[in-house]
Amino acid sequence: MKGSIPFVAPDSPEARRLAGLFRDDLEYKLKLQKQGKIVTGGPFLDILADCYILQVKTIEEMGEIFFNSPINLWTDRKVHPLGTFEDSLEGMKEMSADVGKKSGKR
């Protein structure tokens, strides 16, 4: 998730408000982590962005988590479904079996 923060003077009331929103967002993410909704994640150290893995049952639940973020309006998200290595291995085994059947090998 990458933020797109409007430019504000560092010592302005707007800067203090934005800092408060970002603090609130970190507290929100920590709450989600304690609930088991965020499995792992954290901020990147070289850019203004963070990354985390959500554990949700539905896409609607994911959308609700994003919508309720205090910095929702200043966030550019990229979402990628994540599988498991076990699923990938099983898929490779199935593909190998299908190729073997088509070529007459077992």
DSSP file (Angstrom, degrees, kcal/mol; ACC not computed):
  #  RESIDUE AA STRUCTURE BP1 BP2  ACC     N-H-->O    O-->H-N    N-H-->O    O-->H-N    TCO  KAPPA ALPHA  PHI   PSI    X-CA   Y-CA   Z-CA
    1    1 A M              0   0    0      0, 0.0    49,-2.6     0, 0.0     2,-0.4   0.000 360.0 360.0 360.0 131.4    0.0    0.0    0.0
    2    2 A K  E     -AB  49  76A   0     74,-2.6    74,-3.2    47,-0.2     2,-0.2  -0.947 360.0-135.7-120.8 138.1    1.4    3.3   -1.0
    3    3 A G  E     - B   0  75A   0     45,-1.4     2,-0.4    -2,-0.4    72,-0.2  -0.609   6.8-159.8 -90.8 150.6    0.3    6.7    0.3
    4    4 A S        -     0   0    0     70,-2.5    71,-0.0    -2,-0.2    -2,-0.0  -0.791  21.7-173.0-127.1  88.5   -0.3    9.8   -1.7
    5    5 A I        -     0   0    0     -2,-0.4     2,-0.1     1,-0.1     3,-0.1  -0.645  23.3-122.0 -88.1 132.1   -0.1   12.6    0.8
    6    6 A P        -     0   0    0      0, 0.0     2,-0.3     0, 0.0    -1,-0.1  -0.425  38.3 -98.7 -67.2 148.3   -1.0   16.1   -0.2
    7    7 A F        +     0   0    0     -2,-0.1     2,-0.3     3,-0.0     8,-0.0  -0.516  52.5 166.6 -69.9 129.5    1.8   18.6    0.3
    8    8 A V        -     0   0    0     -2,-0.3    -3,-0.0    -3,-0.1     0, 0.0  -0.982  44.7 -94.4-139.0 152.5    1.4   20.6    3.5
    9    9 A A    >   -     0   0    0     -2,-0.3     3,-2.0     1,-0.1     6,-0.5  -0.465  37.0-125.6 -64.8 134.9    3.8   22.8    5.5
   10   10 A P  T 3  S+     0   0    0      0, 0.0    -1,-0.1     0, 0.0    -3,-0.0   0.779 107.2  43.1 -56.3 -31.3    5.5   20.7    8.2
   11   11 A D  T 3  S+     0   0    0      4,-0.1    -2,-0.1     5,-0.0     0, 0.0   0.182  93.4 111.2-101.9  18.5    4.5   23.1   11.0
   12   12 A S  S <> S-     0   0    0     -3,-2.0     4,-1.7     1,-0.1     5,-0.2  -0.447  80.2-114.4 -89.7 162.4    0.9   23.6    9.9
   13   13 A P  H  > S+     0   0    0      0, 0.0     4,-2.2     0, 0.0     5,-0.1   0.847 118.3  58.1 -60.8 -33.5   -2.3   22.4   11.5
   14   14 A E  H  > S+     0   0    0      2,-0.2     4,-2.8     1,-0.2     5,-0.2   0.890 103.2  52.1 -64.1 -38.5   -2.9   20.2    8.4
   15   15 A A  H  > S+     0   0    0     -6,-0.5     4,-2.6     2,-0.2    -1,-0.2   0.907 110.0  48.4 -64.2 -41.5    0.5   18.5    9.0
   16   16 A R  H  X S+     0   0    0     -4,-1.7     4,-2.0     2,-0.2    -1,-0.2   0.894 111.7  50.3 -65.2 -38.5   -0.5   17.7   12.6
   17   17 A R  H  X S+     0   0    0     -4,-2.2     4,-2.2     2,-0.2    -2,-0.2   0.931 111.8  47.1 -64.5 -45.6   -3.9   16.4   11.4
   18   18 A L  H  X S+     0   0    0     -4,-2.8     4,-2.5     2,-0.2     5,-0.2   0.908 109.9  52.9 -62.8 -41.9   -2.3   14.2    8.9
   19   19 A A  H  X S+     0   0    0     -4,-2.6     4,-2.2     1,-0.2    -1,-0.2   0.901 109.3  50.5 -59.6 -39.9    0.2   12.9   11.4
   20   20 A G  H  X S+     0   0    0     -4,-2.0     4,-2.7     2,-0.2    -1,-0.2   0.899 108.8  51.1 -63.9 -41.0   -2.7   12.1   13.7
   21   21 A L  H  X S+     0   0    0     -4,-2.2     4,-2.2     2,-0.2    -2,-0.2   0.909 110.9  48.0 -62.7 -42.0   -4.4   10.2   10.8
   22   22 A F  H  X S+     0   0    0     -4,-2.5     4,-2.1     2,-0.2    -2,-0.2   0.880 111.5  50.0 -68.3 -36.8   -1.3    8.1   10.2
   23   23 A R  H  X S+     0   0    0     -4,-2.2     4,-2.3    -5,-0.2    -2,-0.2   0.934 110.9  49.9 -63.2 -45.0   -0.9    7.4   13.9
   24   24 A D  H  X S+     0   0    0     -4,-2.7     4,-2.3     1,-0.2    -2,-0.2   0.876 109.0  52.7 -59.7 -38.0   -4.6    6.3   13.9
   25   25 A D  H  X S+     0   0    0     -4,-2.2     4,-2.5     2,-0.2    -1,-0.2   0.902 107.8  50.0 -67.1 -40.1   -4.0    4.1   10.9
   26   26 A L  H  X S+     0   0    0     -4,-2.1     4,-2.3     2,-0.2    -2,-0.2   0.911 111.5  48.9 -63.1 -41.3   -1.1    2.4   12.6
   27   27 A E  H  X S+     0   0    0     -4,-2.3     4,-2.1     2,-0.2    -2,-0.2   0.890 110.1  52.4 -63.8 -38.8   -3.2    1.8   15.7
   28   28 A Y  H  X S+     0   0    0     -4,-2.3     4,-2.3     2,-0.2    -2,-0.2   0.918 110.3  47.6 -61.4 -45.0   -6.0    0.4   13.4
   29   29 A K  H  X S+     0   0    0     -4,-2.5     4,-2.3     2,-0.2    -2,-0.2   0.884 110.1  51.8 -66.6 -38.6   -3.5   -2.0   11.7
   30   30 A L  H  X S+     0   0    0     -4,-2.3     4,-2.3     2,-0.2    -1,-0.2   0.897 109.3  50.9 -63.5 -38.8   -2.2   -3.2   15.1
   31   31 A K  H  X S+     0   0    0     -4,-2.1     4,-1.6     2,-0.2    -2,-0.2   0.924 110.5  48.6 -62.6 -44.5   -5.8   -3.8   16.2
   32   32 A L  H  <>S+     0   0    0     -4,-2.3     5,-2.4     1,-0.2     6,-1.1   0.874 110.0  52.6 -62.9 -36.8   -6.4   -5.9   13.0
   33   33 A Q  H ><5S+     0   0    0     -4,-2.3     3,-1.2     4,-0.2    -2,-0.2   0.917 107.8  50.2 -65.8 -42.5   -3.1   -7.8   13.7
   34   34 A K  H 3<5S+     0   0    0     -4,-2.3    -1,-0.2     1,-0.3    -2,-0.2   0.817 109.3  52.7 -64.1 -30.1   -4.3   -8.6   17.2
   35   35 A Q  T 3<5S-     0   0    0     -4,-1.6    -1,-0.3    -5,-0.2    -2,-0.2   0.528 118.1-114.3 -80.6  -6.8   -7.6   -9.9   15.7
   36   36 A G  T < 5S+     0   0    0     -3,-1.2    -3,-0.2    -4,-0.4    -2,-0.1   0.541  88.6 114.2  84.3   7.0   -5.7  -12.1   13.3
   37   37 A K  S   <S+     0   0    0     -5,-2.4    18,-3.1     1,-0.2     2,-0.6   0.854  74.8  49.7 -79.0 -36.0   -6.9  -10.2   10.3
   38   38 A I  E     -C   54   0B   0     -6,-1.1    -2,-0.3    16,-0.2    16,-0.2  -0.930  68.7-174.2-101.8 117.9   -3.3   -9.0    9.5
   39   39 A V  E     -     0   0B   0     14,-3.2     2,-0.3    -2,-0.6    -1,-0.2   0.911  65.7 -26.3 -77.6 -45.1   -1.0  -12.0    9.5
   40   40 A T  E    S+C   53   0B   0     13,-0.7    13,-2.7     2,-0.0    -1,-0.3  -0.971  77.4 116.1-161.1 163.9    2.2  -10.1    9.0
   41   41 A G  E     +C   52   0B   0     -2,-0.3    11,-0.3    11,-0.3    -3,-0.0  -0.927  17.8 175.3 156.6-177.6    3.4   -6.8    7.6
   42   42 A G  E     -C   51   0B   0      9,-2.5     9,-2.4    -2,-0.3     2,-0.2  -0.948  41.7 -54.0 165.6 180.0    5.0   -3.5    8.2
   43   43 A P  E     -C   50   0B   0      0, 0.0     7,-0.3     0, 0.0     2,-0.3  -0.480  46.4-117.9 -80.3 149.5    6.4   -0.4    6.6
   44   44 A F        -     0   0    0      5,-2.6     5,-0.4     3,-0.2     0, 0.0  -0.618  19.6-144.1 -74.8 147.3    9.0   -0.3    3.9
   45   45 A L  S    S+     0   0    0     -2,-0.3    -1,-0.1     1,-0.1     3,-0.1   0.589  91.8  44.8 -92.5 -10.6   12.1    1.5    5.2
   46   46 A D  S    S+     0   0    0      1,-0.1     2,-0.3     3,-0.1    -1,-0.1   0.526 115.4  32.8-112.5  -7.4   13.0    3.3    1.9
   47   47 A I  S    S-     0   0    0      2,-0.2     2,-1.8     0, 0.0    -3,-0.2  -0.949  88.4 -98.1-142.1 162.0    9.7    4.6    0.6
   48   48 A L  S    S+     0   0    0     -2,-0.3   -45,-1.4   -45,-0.1     2,-0.3  -0.609  89.0  87.6 -82.7  82.9    6.5    5.9    2.1
   49   49 A A  B     -A    2   0A   0     -2,-1.8    -5,-2.6    -5,-0.4     2,-0.3  -0.971  55.1-151.5-165.4 165.2    4.5    2.7    1.9
   50   50 A D  E     -C   43   0B   0    -49,-2.6     2,-0.4    -2,-0.3    -2,-0.0  -0.916   4.8-148.7-141.5 173.0    3.8   -0.5    3.7
   51   51 A C  E     +C   42   0B   0     -9,-2.4    -9,-2.5    -2,-0.3     2,-0.3  -0.998  19.6 164.9-143.8 139.0    2.8   -4.1    3.0
   52   52 A Y  E     -C   41   0B   0     -2,-0.4     2,-0.6   -11,-0.3   -11,-0.3  -0.992  31.8-124.9-153.8 159.5    0.8   -6.6    4.9
   53   53 A I  E     -C   40   0B   0    -13,-2.7   -14,-3.2    -2,-0.3   -13,-0.7  -0.931  25.1-154.6-109.8 120.9   -1.0   -9.9    4.4
   54   54 A L  E     -C   38   0B   0     -2,-0.6     2,-0.6   -16,-0.2   -16,-0.2  -0.716   6.7-154.3 -92.4 143.6   -4.7  -10.0    5.3
   55   55 A Q        +     0   0    0    -18,-3.1     2,-0.3    -2,-0.3    -2,-0.0  -0.915  36.1 151.6-115.2 100.3   -6.5  -13.2    6.3
   56   56 A V        -     0   0    0     -2,-0.6     3,-0.1     1,-0.1    -2,-0.0  -0.890  47.1-140.2-129.7 158.9  -10.1  -12.7    5.4
   57   57 A K  S    S+     0   0    0     -2,-0.3     2,-0.3     1,-0.1    -1,-0.1   0.766  84.7  22.7 -88.1 -28.0  -13.0  -15.0    4.4
   58   58 A T  S  > S-     0   0    0      1,-0.1     4,-1.6     0, 0.0    -1,-0.1  -0.932  70.9-120.4-138.7 159.8  -14.5  -12.8    1.7
   59   59 A I  H  > S+     0   0    0     -2,-0.3     4,-2.4     1,-0.2     5,-0.1   0.801 115.3  60.1 -67.1 -28.6  -13.5  -10.0   -0.7
   60   60 A E  H  > S+     0   0    0      2,-0.2     4,-2.3     1,-0.2    -1,-0.2   0.893 102.3  51.6 -65.6 -39.3  -16.2   -7.9    1.0
   61   61 A E  H  > S+     0   0    0      2,-0.2     4,-2.1     1,-0.2    -2,-0.2   0.906 109.5  50.1 -63.5 -41.0  -14.4   -8.3    4.3
   62   62 A M  H  X S+     0   0    0     -4,-1.6     4,-2.3     1,-0.2    -2,-0.2   0.936 110.5  49.9 -61.1 -46.4  -11.2   -7.1    2.7
   63   63 A G  H  X S+     0   0    0     -4,-2.4     4,-2.8     1,-0.2    -2,-0.2   0.875 108.7  52.5 -60.9 -38.4  -13.0   -4.1    1.2
   64   64 A E  H  X S+     0   0    0     -4,-2.3     4,-2.2     2,-0.2    -1,-0.2   0.903 108.2  51.0 -64.8 -41.4  -14.5   -3.2    4.6
   65   65 A I  H  < S+     0   0    0     -4,-2.1     4,-0.4     2,-0.2    -2,-0.2   0.931 113.8  44.6 -60.8 -45.6  -11.0   -3.3    6.2
   66   66 A F  H >< S+     0   0    0     -4,-2.3     3,-1.3     1,-0.2    -2,-0.2   0.932 112.4  51.6 -64.6 -45.2   -9.7   -0.9    3.5
   67   67 A F  H 3< S+     0   0    0     -4,-2.8    -1,-0.2     1,-0.3    -2,-0.2   0.865 108.5  51.8 -60.5 -37.8  -12.8    1.4    3.7
   68   68 A N  T 3< S+     0   0    0     -4,-2.2    -1,-0.3    -5,-0.2    -2,-0.2   0.507  81.0 116.7 -81.1  -3.8  -12.4    1.7    7.5
   69   69 A S    X   -     0   0    0     -3,-1.3     3,-1.9    -4,-0.4     4,-0.2  -0.445  69.8-133.3 -64.0 132.8   -8.8    2.7    7.3
   70   70 A P  T 3  S+     0   0    0      0, 0.0     3,-0.2     0, 0.0    -1,-0.1   0.758 107.8  44.0 -59.4 -23.4   -8.3    6.2    8.7
   71   71 A I  T >  S+     0   0    0      1,-0.2     3,-1.7   -50,-0.1    -2,-0.1   0.086  75.5 123.9-107.4  23.9   -6.1    7.0    5.6
   72   72 A N  G X  S+     0   0    0     -3,-1.9     3,-1.3     1,-0.3    -1,-0.2   0.863  70.9  53.9 -50.9 -43.0   -8.4    5.4    3.1
   73   73 A L  G 3  S+     0   0    0      1,-0.3    -1,-0.3    -3,-0.2    -2,-0.1   0.680 111.7  45.2 -70.9 -16.2   -8.7    8.5    1.0
   74   74 A W  G <  S+     0   0    0     -3,-1.7   -70,-2.5   -71,-0.0     2,-0.4   0.061  94.3 103.6-111.3  22.8   -4.9    8.9    0.7
   75   75 A T  E <   -B    3   0A   0     -3,-1.3     2,-0.6   -72,-0.2   -72,-0.2  -0.908  48.9-165.2-118.2 133.7   -4.1    5.3   -0.1
   76   76 A D  E     -B    2   0A   0    -74,-3.2   -74,-2.6    -2,-0.4     2,-0.3  -0.962  25.3-165.8-109.9 112.2   -3.2    3.6   -3.4
   77   77 A R        -     0   0    0     -2,-0.6     2,-0.4   -76,-0.2    -2,-0.0  -0.742  20.1-165.6-106.5 147.9   -3.5   -0.1   -3.0
   78   78 A K        -     0   0    0     -2,-0.3     2,-0.5     2,-0.0    -2,-0.0  -0.996  15.9-162.2-125.3 124.5   -2.4   -3.1   -5.0
   79   79 A V        +     0   0    0     -2,-0.4    -2,-0.0   -78,-0.0     0, 0.0  -0.916  11.3 177.6-114.3 131.1   -4.0   -6.3   -4.0
   80   80 A H        -     0   0    0     -2,-0.5     2,-0.1     2,-0.0    -2,-0.0  -0.991  28.9-126.3-131.1 123.1   -2.6   -9.8   -5.0
   81   81 A P        -     0   0    0      0, 0.0     2,-0.5     0, 0.0    -2,-0.0  -0.428  27.4-145.0 -64.7 143.9   -4.2  -13.0   -3.9
   82   82 A L        -     0   0    0     -2,-0.1     2,-0.1     0, 0.0    -2,-0.0  -0.951  16.2-172.7-118.4 127.7   -1.7  -15.3   -2.2
   83   83 A G        -     0   0    0     -2,-0.5     2,-0.3     1,-0.1     3,-0.0  -0.185  25.0-102.2 -98.1-164.2   -1.6  -19.0   -2.4
   84   84 A T     >  -     0   0    0      1,-0.1     4,-1.8    -2,-0.1     5,-0.1  -0.841  18.4-121.4-120.4 159.9    0.4  -21.6   -0.6
   85   85 A F  H  > S+     0   0    0     -2,-0.3     4,-2.6     1,-0.2     5,-0.2   0.854 115.3  57.6 -65.3 -34.4    3.5  -23.6   -1.7
   86   86 A E  H  > S+     0   0    0      2,-0.2     4,-2.5     1,-0.2    -1,-0.2   0.922 105.5  49.1 -62.1 -44.1    1.4  -26.8   -1.0
   87   87 A D  H  > S+     0   0    0      1,-0.2     4,-2.3     2,-0.2    -1,-0.2   0.908 111.6  49.8 -61.1 -41.8   -1.2  -25.7   -3.5
   88   88 A S  H  X S+     0   0    0     -4,-1.8     4,-2.3     2,-0.2    -2,-0.2   0.920 111.1  48.6 -63.6 -44.1    1.5  -24.9   -6.1
   89   89 A L  H  X S+     0   0    0     -4,-2.6     4,-2.2     2,-0.2    -2,-0.2   0.914 111.2  49.8 -62.9 -43.2    3.1  -28.3   -5.6
   90   90 A E  H  X S+     0   0    0     -4,-2.5     4,-2.3     1,-0.2    -1,-0.2   0.910 110.5  50.9 -62.0 -42.0   -0.3  -30.1   -5.9
   91   91 A G  H  X S+     0   0    0     -4,-2.3     4,-2.4     1,-0.2    -2,-0.2   0.893 109.2  50.6 -62.2 -40.4   -1.0  -28.2   -9.1
   92   92 A M  H  X S+     0   0    0     -4,-2.3     4,-2.4     2,-0.2    -1,-0.2   0.894 109.8  50.6 -64.5 -40.0    2.4  -29.2  -10.6
   93   93 A K  H  X S+     0   0    0     -4,-2.2     4,-2.3     2,-0.2    -2,-0.2   0.910 111.0  48.8 -63.8 -42.5    1.7  -32.8   -9.7
   94   94 A E  H  X S+     0   0    0     -4,-2.3     4,-2.3     2,-0.2    -2,-0.2   0.902 111.2  49.7 -65.0 -40.7   -1.7  -32.6  -11.4
   95   95 A M  H  X S+     0   0    0     -4,-2.4     4,-2.5     2,-0.2    -2,-0.2   0.915 110.7  50.0 -63.5 -42.4   -0.1  -31.0  -14.5
   96   96 A S  H  X S+     0   0    0     -4,-2.4     4,-2.3     1,-0.2    -2,-0.2   0.900 110.7  49.5 -62.6 -40.8    2.5  -33.7  -14.7
   97   97 A A  H  X S+     0   0    0     -4,-2.3     4,-2.1     2,-0.2    -1,-0.2   0.908 111.6  49.0 -65.1 -41.7   -0.1  -36.4  -14.4
   98   98 A D  H  X S+     0   0    0     -4,-2.3     4,-2.0     2,-0.2    -2,-0.2   0.900 111.4  48.7 -64.9 -40.9   -2.2  -34.8  -17.2
   99   99 A V  H  X S+     0   0    0     -4,-2.5     4,-1.8     1,-0.2     6,-0.3   0.906 110.6  52.0 -64.3 -41.5    0.9  -34.4  -19.5
  100  100 A G  H  X>S+     0   0    0     -4,-2.3     5,-1.9     1,-0.2     4,-0.5   0.889 109.7  49.1 -61.7 -40.7    1.7  -38.1  -18.8
  101  101 A K  H ><5S+     0   0    0     -4,-2.1     3,-0.7     1,-0.2    -1,-0.2   0.894 110.8  50.0 -64.9 -41.5   -1.8  -39.2  -19.8
  102  102 A K  H 3<5S+     0   0    0     -4,-2.0    -1,-0.2     1,-0.2    -2,-0.2   0.817 113.5  45.0 -70.2 -30.5   -1.8  -37.2  -23.0
  103  103 A S  H 3<5S-     0   0    0     -4,-1.8    -1,-0.2     2,-0.2    -2,-0.2   0.462 116.4-111.2 -92.5  -0.5    1.6  -38.6  -24.1
  104  104 A G  T <<5S+     0   0    0     -3,-0.7     2,-0.2    -4,-0.5    -3,-0.2   0.507  78.5 123.7  85.7   4.3    0.6  -42.2  -23.2
  105  105 A K      <       0   0    0     -5,-1.9    -1,-0.3    -6,-0.3    -2,-0.2  -0.618 360.0 360.0 -95.6 157.6    3.1  -42.3  -20.3
  106  106 A R              0   0    0     -2,-0.2    -1,-0.1    -3,-0.1    -5,-0.1   0.358 360.0 360.0-124.9 360.0    2.3  -43.1  -16.7
